Amino acid sequence: MRLLVLDVGTSGVRASVLHGDGSVEREVYRERLPSTPGDGLVEFDAVELATATMAVANDVLVDLTVDGVGITNQRASTIVWERATGSPIGPGLGWQDLRTIGECFAARTHDLRLAPNQSATKVQWLLDQFDEQRRRDLVFGTVDTWIAWTISSGGVHATDATNACVTGLARGGLEEWDERVLDALRIPRSAMPAIVESAGELGRASALAGAPPIVSILGDQQASLAGQACVDVGSAKITFGTGAMLDQNLGPSAPTNLQRCPGGSFPIAAWRAGGQVTWGLESVMLAAGTNVQWLRDDLGLISSSSDSHTVASQCTNSEGVWYVPALMGLGTPFWDYGARSALFGLTRGTTRSHVVRAVLEGIAHRGADLVEAAEADRGVPIPTLRIDGGMSDNPTFVQALADASQKPVEISPVREATTLGAGLFGALALGEYDTVADLARTWAPRARVEPGAPTDRERWRAAVERARAWLPELSAIDF
């Protein structure tokens, strides 16, 4: 069995050909960065995105036929296009785009609590700008929907529960769109895609050679959860990329609502398969690998990201230096957009190695914050932490994470488990596996790191408090 997986991320698109066991036969990647035309604005050209995706798909399909296509994607990024022509009416709005803060506050007059990183007010903004009277026959989609529409030549207009749950537009059961929200934001019901299962045939990818069926859709973080075989209740992973996200499997027990929990994490759909939603919990770190890039590109303390391990290893500890990674504010559990990164404890004896180690340890402490928040919000312990993403290759960081969280850490056998998860769900749809639970047998971690002596979490919390509310006007904003 061969599967084509299209992984459409924030900074690039990847096409991979996988076998049913998750092994990769062929892969092509193309960088495609969004544009930032102004402060807080993140846009992308949806046509260019579709073109790049088709290009990498065609590249990997040379001389190959596949049995199905899986899609995984950046979540909540928003596109609106004409039904008849398939032409976008305006820019795609990236999930990080903050232009709709005002619309989010206005929605509270309708007793709606929406965030600018959700799709809801992004759709509203695009319609207000380009179809104020709501007279055009337009359709909305997140990136998965747009790619499914593209490769099916307009034959499939659908999204799955993992993407629907982060739009702010779906009802709690994730089977239907919430008419109350649609009415308040003046979003026509006719514009909305069907909400489908994460594994199952949706239609044919008629724009691709052989017109294989589209058999899986998952948002990127849920695909990573599946790719790391977190199919048992309590199992969890953190993907350490530019930012970092912890996702935990909570099983079939539905949350009372999809609002943020007291500890700063929030409910998600892990996936929907076999007519059953598996629920999860997500915690967010706004900046993870970005801090290592800062050391490399702006401070010049390291020559490459991998060099951070080499430099940090030149000292056995940070000698009292603490770093709070808040380049873009703090996510879970604080949700303080006005916090800013800070270095504490510098002395005349502080060296480059101490600073680099402190940065890696600070990111690790933020990872432990995510673990603590998830466990506190739903009371489900995380026995072992699984990780993927670029920072999973850094031994100093991984050990620091195990020490800060006091959890064993298992490293994914592939750096980016997102593609693997979408492929495994495609294999599930095609009968390679009988149930989602069967994916457990695919887990073979590259390494397991045991925690050492506990680190000083109280000292960490004191450092965080000093970094918070640096910009009070931003800290006052809460979604």
N, C-alpha and C positions, 0 to 999 in steps of 0.2 A: 504494500500500500504506500502510495506517495501522496503527500499533501502540500499544497502551496499555501504558505502563511504570509500575509501582508501585514507588516507591523508599521503603522503610520504614527510616528512619534512627534514630539514637539520640535525636535531639531533635525529630523531626517526620516527617510522611509527605507524599509528593509524588506526584501522578498527572500524567502527561504523555502527550499524544498526539503521536507522532513519525511521520514518513514514513520510507520505507526507506533514504533517504540520511542519516538522522539529524537532519534539520531538525525543529524543534519547532513544532507547530501550536497547541497549547493546553496550559496547565499550571495546576494548582491545588496550593497548599501549605497544610498545617495544622500549626502547632507542637504538639508533644506530648512534653513533657519527662518523663523518669522521675522517680521519687521516691527520696529518700535518707533513710529512716526512722532511720538510725543510722550511726555511723562505719564506712565500708567497705561499707555496704549500698546496693545500687542495684536498685530494683524497678520494675515497670511492670504496669499492668492490661492483660492480654492481650485481654480483651473490648473494652475501650476502644480499644485499638490496632486491632483488627479493625473496629470501628465507624467509627473515623476513616478508615481505609483505604477502606472501602466508600463513605464519604461523598465523599471527594475523587475516587474513581473515577467515581461517579455524576455528580458535578459536571462533569467533563471530557467525559463521554460524552453529555451533552445534545445532541441533534440530530446525533450522530455515530455511525457504526458502525466497528468496527475489525476487522482480520483476525487479530489475535492479542494475547496479553498476555504481557509480560515482568515478572519480579520481581527486584529487587535489594534488599539488606537489610544491616542491622547483623549482624555475624557472632557466633556462639557464644552470644548471648542465648537463654535456655532457657525453654520452656513445656512443661508436662505437662497433658494433659486426658483426660476420659473419652471413650472411643471412641463410645459410644452417643449421648451427649447433646452432645458438643462443648464441654462446660463445663470450664474450667481447674480443677485441684484446689487451686491456690494461686497466689501471685504469680508473674509472669514474672520471672526473674532476669536482670538486665542483664549484658552481657559484662564490665563493670567491677566487678561485685559480688565482694567478697573474703571472704564468709562461710564459704567452704569451704576455707580454708587448712589447717585441721586435717585435713580429709578428704584433701587432697593429700599431706600428710605420712604419713597412715595408709596411703595407697595404695602407698607405697614398701615396705611389708612384703610386698607382692605383686610387687615388682620393677617397679612402674609409676611412671613420672615424669610427673605431671600438673600442670597449672598452674590456679589458680583462675579465670583468664580463659577457660579452655576449658569446654565444655559438660558434660564427663563427670561431675565431682563435683557440678555443679549439679543434674543429673538425679537423682543419688544422694540429695542432700539433700532434694529435693522428695518423692521416694518414701519416704525415711525419716520425713519429717514427716507425710505424708498417706496412706501405704499401707505401713506398716512391714512387714506380713506379705506384701506383694506378692500380694494376692488380687483386686484390682480390675483391670478390663480398661481399662488406660490406654495412651495413646500419647504419644510424645515428639516434639518438633519444635523446630528453630531457627525464627527469625522467618519465613524463606522458606516453611518447611513449614506453619506456622500460617496464613499468608496464602493459600497454595495451597489448603489445606483449607477455609478460609473462602469463597473465591470459587468453589470447586467444590462447595459445599454438602456437604463431607465426602467427595467422590468421589476426591480426590487426596491421598495421604499420601506425600510424596516430598521429597527434598532433592537437591542436586547435589554434585559432587565438590568445588567450591570452598568450600562450607559444611561438608561432611563432614570435610574435611582439618583444620579448626581445632576440631573437637569433642573430640579426644583419644580418640575411640571407633572410628575407622576403621582398617582394615588399610592397609599401605603402598601397595597398588595402587589403593585408594579405590573398589573395586567391592563390597566387603563390610564389614560391621561386625566388629570384633575380638571374638571370643567370649571371649577371655581377659580383656579389660577388662570386658565385660558381666558375666561371672561374678564377678569380683572385687568389683564395685560392686553386684551383685545387681540388675542392670537386665534385665528380661525381653526376650528377643529379639523377642517379638511386639510390643513397644512401638516398635520402630525403623522409621523410614521407609525406603522404597526409595531407593537411591542411583542417580541418573539422570544423563544427559548435560546439559551446560549449555545446549545448543540442541537442541530437538526437542519434538514435541507430547506433553504429559503427560495431557491430559484437557480437558474443557470447563469454562470459568468460568461455570457454570450460574446463579450468583447475580448475574451482570451481564447487562445488556441485550444480546440477541443471542447469548448463550452462546458467546463466542469461545474458541478453543483457547488453553491456556497453553503458550507455546512457548519460553520461556527462563527460567532461574534462574541468577543469579550473586551471590556475595557482593560487598559494596560495593567493596572494594579491587580485586578482580579485574575487576569491571565497569568501574572507572575505567581499569585497564590496557588493557582492550579498547577503551574509549571514546577513549583517546589513541593507538589503533592501534599498540600495542607488540606487534606480532605476529612480529617478527624476534628471533632469539636475541641476547641482550645488551641489547635495548631496555628502557628503564625509565622509570618515572614516580614522582613524589612528589605525593601529595595533601596539601595544607596546609590543614587545617581546624582544629578544636579541638586535635587532636593532628596528627601527620603520619605517613604510612606510605609507604615506598619499596617498590615491587614491580618485580621484574625478570623478564623472560621468559628461561627457561633451556632451552626446547625439550623434546623428548621423553625426554631422559635422566633416568631416575628417581633420586631420592636413595636412599642406603642405608637411611635411616630419616627420620622426621618430627621428630626432636629438634632442639633449638636447636644451631646451629653454633658453633664456637669463637669466631668474631668477633661473636656476638650476634644474627645474623640467623637465620631458620629457613625450611625448605622449605614451600612451599604448592603446591596445584594452581592453576595460572593458569586453566584451564578443561578440560573434557573435551568433545570434539566429534569426530564421525566415528569413534567407537570408540577415540580416542587421547587420553591425558592430556598436556597441555602443562604442564610444571612451571615453577615460579618460586621466587623467593626474596623474603622480606619482612624489612624492617628498620623499627623502630618508634621514633618520638619521642612521648613521653607527653603533652607539652604544647607546642603551637605557637601557634595563634591565641589560646589561653587567656592567654598573656603579654601580648598586645595588649589583650585585654579587661581585664586587671589594670591596665594603664596607664590605661585609660579609666574603668573603673567604681570602682576602689579608690584609685588614686593621683590621679586627676583631671588627669593631665598632658596628655591629649588629649581632645577632645570627641566624637570618633567614631573608629572603626577606621581609616577612610580618612585621617583627620587625621594618623596616624602618619607617613605619607610626607611630608606638608607640613612637619611639625615637624622631622623628621629631616633634611630637605633644607636646613634653615637653617644647618647646619654641614657642612663637607666631609668630616670624619671625627670619630670619637668622642673624639679627644684622649686616648687611653690608657685610656678607660673600657671595661671588659669586663663582659658580663652572661652568666651561665650559666642557661639556662632549665630549671629543675628543680623547678617548682612541685609536681609529683607524683612526684619522683624522676627518674631517668635510665633510659631504655630502651636500645636498641642503641647502642653495643656493650657498655655498662657493666652494665646491669640492676642498678642500685643504687637500691632503693626508699627508702633513707635519705638520699640526696643531696637538697639543697635549693638553691633559686635563690640566686644571690649576685651582687652588684655589686662590682667591684674597680676600683681606680685613681681613685677620686673625689678631687677637689681643690677648693679654694675657687673655682676657675674653671670647675668643671663646671656646665653649664646643662641646662635641660630638654631641649634639642635633643640634647645629647650622650647623655643617658640614653635617650631614645627611639631614637636611632640605634643605641646599643649593644644595646638589646633586639632590634631587627630583625637586627642583625649576629649576635647570639648564636643566634637561631633559624636563621639561614643557616649558621652553623658546625655546628649540630647536623644540618642537612641534609647537609652535607659528611661528617659522621661516618657517616651512614647509607650514603652512596655508598661510602665507603672500606671499611666493614664488608662490604657486599654483594660488592664486587670481591675482597676478601681471602678471603671464605668459599668462593667457588666459582671464583675466578680468571677470571671472564668480564668483560671491560671494558665500561663503559657509555660509549658514544661521545658521546651527547647526552642531556641530562636533560629530560624533559617534565614539566610541572607543571600542576596544577589546584587548585581550592579557593579560598577567600576571599582568602588572602594572595597568590595569583597576580596580583591586581589592583594590588599595591603595587610601583611601580618601584624604590624604594630597596631593598626586600627582595630583589627578583628579581636586581638587579645584585650585591648582596652574596652571594647564593647562587652566582651564576656565578663570582664572584671567589674565594669560599672553596673551592668544589669544583673550580675550574679546568675546568669543563665548559660548553659552550654550553647555554643554557637555552631551551627552546621552550615557549611558553605556550599552553595549550589554548584552542581557539576558543570553548568554553563553560566557564563557571566550574566547574560540577559535571559532570564527565565520567561519573559513575556511571550516571545515567539513560541517557546516550547509549550506553554500552557494552551495557547490557541490551537496549536497543532494536536495536542492530546485531546482537546474537546472535539476537534474535527474527526479524529480517529474514533472517539466515542460515538459520534453521530453515524459513522460508517460501519460500526459494529466490531471494531477492534477490541473494545472494552464493553462489558455488559452494563456497568454502572460507574458513577463517578468514584465510588469507593475503590474500584479496581485500579485507579491511578496511583494508589499508595505504593504499589509494587515497582513503580518507575523511579522511586527516590533512591539515589545513590550519591550521597554528599561527597564532594571532593576532599573535604577535611572536616574534622570536628575539633573545636577548641574549647577546653574546659576553663571555667573561671578560676582566677587566682584569688589572692587576698582582696577583700572588699575595699573599694576606694572611698574617699571621703565625700559622700553625697551631700552632707550638710554644708560643707565648704562650697560645693558646686552650687547649691541653692542660694547661698549668700552672694555668690558671684552673679547669678542670674538676676537677683533682685536689684543689684547695682546697675545692671545693663538695661533694665526695663524702664519704660516711660521716658526715654531720652528725648523723644519728640512727643510731648503730651497731647498735642492736637490729633496726632495719628493714633496714639494709644487710646484715645477716647472713642474711636470708631469701633463698633462691635456689630458683627453680623450673626 
